[in-house]
Amino acid sequence: MPASTIHIDTLQCDTTLLQQLQQSPSYDYTREFVQQDYSVIERILRWLESLFNTSVDKATDDNMSIYWVIGGIVVVIAAAVYLYTHDVGLFRRSGKSDLDYEAQDEDIYGIDFDTRIDQAVTQNDWREATRLAYLKTLRWLADNNRIDWALFKTPSQYTREERSPEFRDMTNEFLRVRYGNFDATETTYHEMRDRSKTLIARISDELVEQQNQEGGDA
């Protein structure tokens, strides 16, 4: 072999290119065999996210509005899944009630409040006594045109009609007792009753003063 012959090694490894390929997700073939600890809901959300991203990537100026609609649907579905899994609002799951008394529609008419409250107090059922004391106050407010009562309304809606601090505190306490599984005590009932008395007395004085002013103007 002549001494001037030069041997070129054609099998040299391009380490820079190899490192780039190893770090590229496109060549991560083993990820398909790795079991991810995702719940069913998480899998759905990941699938929706992938669908949305793919739709946006493929969108053009001519059909962008279509993909915005698809994106809106994805957002709505994701929000619905979130609300359902977090036990919120209209998606609250039914099941065994946390209340240890019979849940009934909060109808303030057709109830003998004084008799029912006396029975609850006699039985030391402070949760029921507290609940009835609040409903009795709602009845008084409705009869005196302070609130526009309706069976479908929530307690919070009434606080936007009757904005007194006593009624706001009463409503917060009622929500804790009625829906928050709060262990009401005798003190809880007495505080509800006392706030009700204070509220009714103050509003009654205001009504009398208003009538006197109207009578004087006449």
C-alpha positions as CSV (number, residue, x, y, z in Angstrom):
1,M,0.0,0.0,0.0
2,P,1.5,3.4,-0.9
3,A,2.5,5.6,2.0
4,S,0.5,8.5,0.5
5,T,-2.9,6.6,0.7
6,I,-5.2,8.3,3.3
7,H,-7.9,6.2,5.0
8,I,-11.1,8.2,5.8
9,D,-13.3,6.8,8.7
10,T,-16.8,7.0,7.3
11,L,-18.4,5.6,10.6
12,Q,-17.7,8.6,12.8
13,C,-20.7,9.4,15.1
14,D,-22.2,12.8,15.1
15,T,-22.7,13.2,18.8
16,T,-24.4,16.5,18.5
17,L,-27.1,15.1,16.2
18,L,-27.5,12.0,18.4
19,Q,-28.1,14.1,21.4
20,Q,-30.8,16.2,19.6
21,L,-32.5,13.0,18.5
22,Q,-32.5,11.5,22.0
23,Q,-34.1,14.6,23.4
24,S,-36.7,14.9,20.7
25,P,-40.3,13.7,21.9
26,S,-40.9,12.4,18.3
27,Y,-38.4,9.6,18.9
28,D,-39.4,8.8,22.5
29,Y,-40.9,5.4,21.6
30,T,-40.8,4.0,25.1
31,R,-43.4,6.5,26.4
32,E,-46.2,4.4,24.9
33,F,-45.3,1.6,27.3
34,V,-45.1,3.8,30.4
35,Q,-48.3,3.6,32.5
36,Q,-49.5,7.1,33.6
37,D,-51.4,7.5,36.8
38,Y,-54.2,9.5,35.4
39,S,-57.8,9.4,36.5
40,V,-60.7,9.1,34.0
41,I,-61.4,12.8,34.3
42,E,-57.8,13.7,33.8
43,R,-57.6,11.5,30.7
44,I,-60.7,13.2,29.3
45,L,-59.3,16.7,29.9
46,R,-56.0,15.7,28.4
47,W,-57.8,14.4,25.3
48,L,-59.8,17.6,25.0
49,E,-56.7,19.6,25.3
50,S,-55.0,17.6,22.6
51,L,-58.1,17.9,20.3
52,F,-58.2,21.7,20.8
53,N,-54.5,22.1,20.1
54,T,-54.7,20.0,17.0
55,S,-57.7,22.0,15.8
56,V,-56.0,25.3,16.2
57,D,-52.8,24.1,14.5
58,K,-54.8,23.1,11.4
59,A,-57.0,26.2,11.3
60,T,-56.7,28.6,8.4
61,D,-58.0,32.1,7.9
62,D,-61.0,30.8,6.0
63,N,-62.2,28.3,8.6
64,M,-61.0,29.9,11.8
65,S,-64.5,30.5,13.0
66,I,-65.3,26.8,12.9
67,Y,-62.4,26.0,15.1
68,W,-63.3,28.8,17.5
69,V,-66.7,27.1,17.9
70,I,-64.9,23.8,18.5
71,G,-62.7,25.5,21.0
72,G,-65.8,26.9,22.8
73,I,-67.4,23.5,23.0
74,V,-64.2,22.1,24.5
75,V,-64.2,24.8,27.1
76,V,-67.8,24.2,28.0
77,I,-67.2,20.4,28.4
78,A,-64.1,21.0,30.4
79,A,-66.0,23.4,32.7
80,A,-68.9,20.9,33.1
81,V,-66.5,18.2,34.1
82,Y,-64.8,20.4,36.6
83,L,-68.1,21.5,38.2
84,Y,-69.3,17.9,38.4
85,T,-66.1,16.5,39.9
86,H,-65.9,19.4,42.4
87,D,-69.5,19.0,43.6
88,V,-70.5,22.6,42.7
89,G,-73.9,24.2,42.2
90,L,-76.3,22.5,39.8
91,F,-74.0,19.6,39.4
92,R,-74.1,18.7,43.1
93,R,-74.3,14.9,43.3
94,S,-77.3,13.4,45.1
95,G,-76.9,10.8,47.7
96,K,-77.3,10.3,51.4
97,S,-78.0,13.6,53.0
98,D,-75.5,15.0,55.6
99,L,-78.5,16.4,57.5
100,D,-79.8,14.4,60.4
101,Y,-83.3,15.8,60.0
102,E,-85.7,15.4,57.1
103,A,-85.0,17.8,54.3
104,Q,-88.1,19.5,53.1
105,D,-88.8,22.3,50.7
106,E,-88.4,25.6,52.5
107,D,-92.0,26.7,52.0
108,I,-92.7,29.5,54.6
109,Y,-96.5,29.2,54.2
110,G,-98.7,26.6,55.8
111,I,-96.4,26.1,58.8
112,D,-97.3,26.8,62.4
113,F,-93.9,28.1,63.3
114,D,-94.5,28.7,67.0
115,T,-95.7,25.2,67.5
116,R,-92.9,23.6,65.4
117,I,-90.2,25.7,67.1
118,D,-91.6,24.8,70.6
119,Q,-91.5,21.1,69.6
120,A,-87.9,21.3,68.4
121,V,-86.8,23.2,71.5
122,T,-88.4,20.6,73.7
123,Q,-86.6,17.8,71.9
124,N,-83.3,19.8,72.0
125,D,-83.3,19.7,68.2
126,W,-81.4,23.0,67.8
127,R,-80.7,22.6,64.2
128,E,-84.4,22.3,63.4
129,A,-85.2,25.2,65.8
130,T,-82.6,27.4,64.2
131,R,-83.9,26.6,60.7
132,L,-87.5,27.3,61.6
133,A,-86.5,30.6,63.3
134,Y,-85.0,31.8,60.1
135,L,-87.9,30.7,58.0
136,K,-90.3,32.4,60.4
137,T,-88.3,35.6,59.8
138,L,-88.6,35.2,56.1
139,R,-92.3,34.9,56.4
140,W,-92.5,38.1,58.4
141,L,-90.3,39.9,55.9
142,A,-92.5,38.7,53.0
143,D,-95.7,39.7,54.8
144,N,-94.3,43.2,55.3
145,N,-93.1,43.6,51.7
146,R,-89.4,43.6,52.6
147,I,-88.7,40.7,50.3
148,D,-90.4,39.1,47.3
149,W,-90.6,35.5,48.5
150,A,-90.5,32.6,46.0
151,L,-89.9,28.9,46.6
152,F,-87.2,28.8,43.9
153,K,-85.1,31.6,45.4
154,T,-82.0,31.0,47.4
155,P,-81.3,32.6,50.8
156,S,-78.5,34.7,49.3
157,Q,-81.0,36.3,46.9
158,Y,-83.0,37.6,49.8
159,T,-80.0,39.3,51.3
160,R,-80.0,41.5,48.2
161,E,-83.5,42.6,48.9
162,E,-83.3,43.0,52.7
163,R,-79.8,44.4,53.2
164,S,-79.8,44.8,57.0
165,P,-76.7,43.4,58.8
166,E,-78.9,41.3,61.1
167,F,-80.5,39.5,58.2
168,R,-77.2,38.9,56.5
169,D,-75.8,37.3,59.6
170,M,-78.9,35.2,60.0
171,T,-78.7,34.0,56.4
172,N,-75.0,33.0,56.8
173,E,-75.9,31.1,59.9
174,F,-78.9,29.4,58.2
175,L,-76.7,28.3,55.3
176,R,-74.2,26.8,57.7
177,V,-76.8,24.9,59.6
178,R,-79.0,23.9,56.6
179,Y,-76.4,23.0,54.1
180,G,-73.0,23.0,55.8
181,N,-73.6,20.1,58.2
182,F,-72.9,22.6,61.1
183,D,-73.6,21.2,64.5
184,A,-76.1,23.7,65.8
185,T,-76.4,24.3,69.6
186,E,-78.8,26.0,71.9
187,T,-76.6,29.1,71.6
188,T,-76.9,29.0,67.8
189,Y,-80.7,29.0,68.1
190,H,-80.8,31.8,70.7
191,E,-78.5,33.9,68.5
192,M,-80.8,33.4,65.5
193,R,-83.9,34.2,67.6
194,D,-82.3,37.3,69.1
195,R,-81.2,38.6,65.7
196,S,-84.7,38.0,64.4
197,K,-86.2,40.0,67.2
198,T,-83.8,42.9,66.7
199,L,-84.5,42.9,63.0
200,I,-88.2,42.8,63.3
201,A,-88.3,45.5,66.1
202,R,-86.1,47.9,64.0
203,I,-88.1,47.5,60.8
204,S,-91.4,47.8,62.8
205,D,-90.2,51.1,64.2
206,E,-89.2,52.3,60.7
207,L,-92.7,51.4,59.4
208,V,-94.4,53.2,62.2
209,E,-92.2,56.3,61.6
210,Q,-92.9,56.1,57.9
211,Q,-96.7,55.9,58.5
212,N,-96.5,58.9,60.8
213,Q,-94.6,61.0,58.3
214,E,-97.2,60.1,55.6
215,G,-100.0,61.0,57.9
216,G,-98.4,64.3,58.7
217,D,-97.9,65.1,55.1
218,A,-101.5,64.4,54.3
